[in-house]
Amino acid sequence: MSEKRFGIFTVLLILIIIFCMKGTVMSRENKQRAEENRYFLTLEQEYVQSTREYLREQGFHNCGVMMTRVTYEDGSREYTVRLHHRKLTGMTGGDKRTLMNRLSQAEFGHETCIFKYDL
């Protein structure tokens, strides 16, 4: 009877150890993900601010700049930048491409980030 209790107790301790190890690994991953999110949040805010300043300099006062993000499981990110201004509707295709090229130069150059523009 005591051997049976010892076996059950041993199995129970092994399961507790495995559970604790898994929690430690998950905690490390969560910390790394949180640090990465803070890093990208700073980059995103700086990008939106610099975009607003550039557009203001180009005569697009009070231009709406909205950036949305999709984060994939592998850590890559896809951004869509939408600009809202009355002058944008009257621009030709070439002028819009020139504006998108200028905005793409200000992107934060991270290999896992893709930018799309909606003017």
N, C-alpha and C positions, 0 to 999 in steps of 0.2 A: 504494500500500500504506500509506503513512504517513497519507494522508487517511482511510482506513478505520479505522486505529488511533485517529486523532484523534476521529473520530465516535463510536466505541465508548467511548473514554475520557470524552468529553463526556456521553454518555447515562448512563454509570455515575456520574459526579459529580452529575448532576441527580437521579438516584435516591437517592443518599446524602443529598443536601440535603433532599429531600422526606421521607425517612425520619427524619432528625434533627428536622425541624420538627414532624412528627407526634408524635414522642416528647416534645418540649417542651410541646406543647398537652396531651397526655395527662397529663403530670406536673403541670401546673397544675390540671387537673380533679381529679386524685387528691388534691392538697393541699387544694383547696376542699372536697371531699367529706369528707376526714379532719377538717378543722376543723368542718364542719357536724355530723359524727357526735359529736365531742367535746362540742359545744354541747348537742346533744339528750341525750346521755348524762347530762350534769350535770342538765338539767331533769328527766329521768326519775327519777334517783336522789332528787332533792329532792321530787318528787311522791310517790314511794312512801314516803319517810320521813314526810312530812307526813300522808299517808293513815293510816299506822300510828299516828302520834301521836293523830290525831283519833279513830280507832276505839278506841284505848286509853282516851281521855277519855270515850267514850260507853259504856264497859263491855265492850268486845270485847277483853279481854286475850288476848294471844298469837294474834291474828287473822292468818291467813295472807293476805298481799297479794302477788299475782303479776301482773306486767304484761308482756305480750308485745307485740311490735311487728312490723308488716309495713311495709317501705319500698318504695315503688313507684318506677319508673324516673324519673318526673317530680319526685321528691323528696318527694312527699306521704307521710304516715305514718298508719297506722291502729293504734291501741292497743286492746288488750283487757285490762281490769283484772278479775281474778278474786279474790274474797274468800272465804276459807274459815274458817268459825266455826260452832260448834254453834247459837248463838243465831240465826243468819241463817235457818236452816231453819224456825224457828217464827215468823218475822216475816210480817205480812200484806203484801199487795201495795202498799197505801198507804204503809206504813212503809218498804218497800224503795225505793219511788219517792222518798220524802223523803230517804233515805240517798243514793241515786244523785244527786239534785239537789244535795245538800250536797257530795258528792265532785266533781261536775262544776264547782262553783264554784272548786275548787282547781286545776283543769286549767291547764296553761301555755297561754295564749291565743295560739296560733300558727295562722294561717289554713290551713296545710297539714296540720294534725293533726286526726284524728277519734278520739273516745274511745267505747268500748263497755264496758258493765259486765255482769259475770256474778256474781250473788249466790247 
